[in-house]
Amino acid sequence: MTDHSTLVLPPLYESLTWLTPLSEERSARLVRFLSEPEPAEVLDMGCGWGELLLRVLTAAPQAQGRGVDSAAASIARATEQAAVRGLADRATFEAMPGMELESDPADAVICIGASQIWGPPVEDEQPVDYAAALRALRGLVGPGGRLVYGEAIWSKPPHPAATAPLAGRDDEYLTAGALIEQTRAAGFEVVDCDQADLQEWDVFEAGFRARYTRWIELNGADHPAAAEVRGRHERQRTAYEDGYRGVLGMAYLCLRG
């Protein structure tokens, strides 16, 4: 029997610009919020491959940036892209658990889809601890500083078909209104709050599945593991299209400390 547990799929950055449902138009608004007025220090918690941080540094040519993520491969990609874009002298990326970070408060902070840094491990399938994340982030945002906080929410009341591919529980996420209450309780002023639309989600999900298609192209449809890869693609498509599409949302909040 062939062991398919160690399948190496193409990296997501080959088919996704962002590891979140985010359009170019929305990302440009987030960059403007973080870069005008120009910050001295920008911190990205759970930065992935650093795309948003690098764009902020491009828009704010005097700023210094620091990105932290536990995935070494993503940090390697971010470091490579900083060099390609001529930002290596202003961007530092570190592969480390976010909880281990020692940092002074920054003028501008990014945290998108990374609340798990301060909550239970994802594999425990527990509710997102938004409150713990926001309390920790409040300590990382300097007085009058800015935070872009992006996190999953329920856009509509969850139902079994939507929750089954996720943690299988209705309380995994908050609604947008409840999240806004959490941000205010943590001491932030809400400047703007919006949600990813279905087009952003469709593009994101298609890009996420594209790595399976790319694997087949690279390895051939007759590879012993090809059936498993096609199965993963189909399970992901079904989970989204027949399950959480339109129910699972992504909120983007622009906050001031």
C-alpha positions in Angstrom: 0.0 0.0 0.0 1.3 3.4 -0.9 1.7 6.0 1.9 0.1 9.2 0.7 0.3 11.0 4.1 3.5 12.8 3.1 2.2 14.2 -0.2 4.0 17.5 -0.9 1.6 19.9 -2.6 2.6 23.1 -4.4 2.8 26.1 -2.1 -0.3 28.2 -1.8 1.5 31.3 -2.8 1.8 30.0 -6.3 -2.0 30.2 -6.7 -3.0 32.8 -4.1 -1.9 36.4 -3.5 -3.3 36.4 0.0 -3.9 33.5 2.5 -7.4 35.1 3.1 -10.3 36.1 0.9 -9.1 39.5 0.0 -9.5 41.5 -3.2 -6.9 44.0 -4.6 -9.4 46.8 -4.0 -9.9 45.9 -0.4 -6.2 45.3 0.2 -5.4 48.8 -1.2 -7.8 50.3 1.4 -6.1 48.4 4.2 -2.7 49.5 3.0 -3.8 53.2 3.0 -5.2 52.9 6.5 -1.9 51.4 7.8 0.4 53.8 5.8 -1.3 57.2 6.0 0.1 58.9 8.1 3.3 57.0 7.6 4.2 54.7 10.6 7.7 54.2 11.9 7.2 50.5 12.8 4.8 48.0 11.2 4.3 44.6 12.9 2.5 41.7 11.2 1.5 38.8 13.5 0.9 35.6 11.6 2.3 37.3 8.5 2.3 34.2 6.2 4.4 35.1 3.2 4.2 38.8 4.1 2.3 40.2 1.1 0.4 42.9 3.0 3.3 43.9 5.1 5.5 44.3 2.0 2.8 46.5 0.4 2.6 48.7 3.4 6.4 49.2 3.4 6.2 50.0 -0.3 3.6 52.7 0.4 5.5 54.0 3.5 9.1 54.3 2.3 10.5 55.3 5.8 8.9 52.5 7.8 10.5 49.5 9.2 8.5 46.2 9.2 8.6 43.0 11.1 6.7 39.8 10.3 6.3 36.8 12.5 4.9 33.4 11.5 5.4 29.8 12.7 5.6 28.4 9.2 9.2 28.4 8.1 8.3 28.0 4.4 6.1 31.1 4.4 8.9 33.1 6.2 11.4 31.9 3.5 9.0 33.1 0.8 8.5 36.5 2.5 12.2 37.0 2.9 12.8 36.2 -0.7 10.1 38.6 -1.8 11.5 41.4 0.4 14.8 41.0 -1.4 13.1 40.9 -4.9 11.2 44.1 -4.1 14.2 46.0 -2.7 12.8 45.9 0.8 15.3 43.6 2.5 16.8 46.5 4.5 13.5 47.5 6.0 11.7 44.1 6.4 12.6 41.4 8.9 10.8 38.1 8.9 11.0 35.6 11.7 9.9 31.9 11.9 8.7 31.6 15.5 5.5 31.0 17.5 3.8 34.4 17.9 3.4 33.9 21.7 7.2 34.0 21.9 7.5 37.4 20.4 9.1 40.2 22.4 8.3 43.5 20.9 7.7 47.2 21.8 4.3 48.6 20.7 4.2 49.5 17.0 2.5 52.4 15.1 0.8 49.9 12.8 -0.1 46.3 13.4 -1.6 43.6 11.2 -3.2 40.4 12.4 -5.3 38.5 9.8 -6.6 35.0 10.5 -4.1 34.5 13.3 -6.1 34.8 16.5 -5.1 31.2 17.3 -1.7 32.6 18.4 -3.3 33.5 21.7 -6.0 30.8 21.8 -6.3 27.0 21.8 -4.5 25.1 19.1 -6.5 24.8 15.8 -6.5 21.1 16.0 -8.4 21.2 19.3 -11.4 22.5 17.3 -12.4 25.0 20.0 -14.1 28.4 19.5 -11.8 31.2 18.3 -10.7 33.2 21.4 -11.1 36.7 19.9 -11.0 38.3 23.3 -7.6 36.9 24.1 -6.2 37.9 20.7 -7.6 41.5 21.0 -6.2 41.9 24.5 -2.7 40.8 23.3 -2.9 43.0 20.2 -3.9 46.0 22.3 -0.6 45.6 24.1 1.2 45.6 20.7 -0.4 48.7 19.3 1.1 52.0 20.5 -1.0 54.9 21.7 -3.0 56.2 18.8 -1.7 53.4 16.6 -3.6 51.4 14.0 -4.6 47.8 13.8 -6.0 45.8 10.9 -7.7 42.8 12.5 -9.1 40.2 10.2 -10.9 37.1 11.5 -13.4 34.5 10.6 -17.0 35.2 11.6 -20.5 33.8 10.9 -22.1 35.9 8.2 -25.3 33.9 8.5 -26.5 31.5 11.2 -24.6 28.3 10.9 -26.2 25.0 9.9 -24.9 21.4 10.0 -23.7 21.4 6.4 -21.7 24.5 7.0 -20.2 23.5 10.3 -19.4 19.9 9.4 -16.3 20.6 7.3 -15.0 23.0 10.0 -15.0 22.3 13.7 -18.6 21.0 13.7 -19.8 23.5 16.2 -22.1 26.5 16.1 -20.0 28.5 18.6 -16.7 28.3 16.7 -17.1 31.9 15.4 -18.8 35.1 16.4 -21.1 37.3 14.4 -19.8 40.7 13.1 -21.8 42.6 15.7 -20.4 40.5 18.6 -16.9 40.9 17.3 -17.2 44.7 17.2 -18.3 44.5 20.9 -15.2 42.5 21.6 -12.9 45.0 19.9 -14.4 47.9 21.9 -14.1 46.0 25.1 -10.4 45.5 24.4 -10.0 49.3 24.2 -10.0 49.9 20.4 -11.9 52.5 18.4 -13.6 50.9 15.4 -12.8 53.1 12.4 -14.2 50.7 9.8 -15.6 47.1 9.6 -16.4 45.2 6.5 -16.7 41.7 5.3 -15.2 39.7 2.4 -17.9 39.3 -0.3 -18.7 36.1 -2.2 -16.5 36.9 -5.1 -13.5 37.3 -2.8 -14.4 34.0 -1.2 -14.8 32.2 -4.6 -11.4 33.4 -5.8 -9.8 32.4 -2.5 -11.3 28.9 -2.5 -10.5 28.4 -6.2 -6.9 29.3 -5.5 -6.8 27.0 -2.5 -8.0 24.1 -4.6 -5.6 25.0 -7.5 -2.7 23.4 -5.7 -4.4 20.0 -6.2 -4.8 20.6 -9.9 -1.2 21.8 -10.1 0.0 18.6 -8.4 -1.8 16.5 -11.0 -0.2 18.5 -13.8 3.2 18.1 -12.3 3.0 14.4 -11.4 0.6 13.0 -13.9 -2.9 11.6 -13.7 -1.6 8.1 -13.5 0.5 8.7 -10.4 -0.4 6.3 -7.5 -1.5 9.2 -5.4 -3.5 11.0 -8.1 -6.8 9.6 -6.9 -6.2 10.8 -3.4 -5.3 14.3 -4.7 -8.4 14.4 -6.8 -10.4 13.3 -3.8 -9.0 16.1 -1.7 -9.9 18.6 -4.4 -13.5 17.3 -4.5 -13.9 17.3 -0.8 -12.7 20.9 -0.5 -15.0 22.0 -3.3 -18.0 20.2 -1.8 -17.3 21.5 1.7 -17.3 25.1 0.3 -20.0 25.1 -2.4 -22.4 22.8 -0.6 -21.5 23.8 3.0 -20.1 27.1 4.3 -20.3 29.3 1.2 -22.1 32.5 2.3 -22.2 31.3 6.0 -18.5 31.5 7.0 -17.4 35.1 6.6 -14.2 37.1 7.0 -14.4 40.4 8.8 -11.8 43.1 8.3 -11.7 45.7 11.0 -9.7 49.0 10.9 -9.0 49.9 14.6 -7.3 52.6 16.5 -5.6 52.1 19.8 
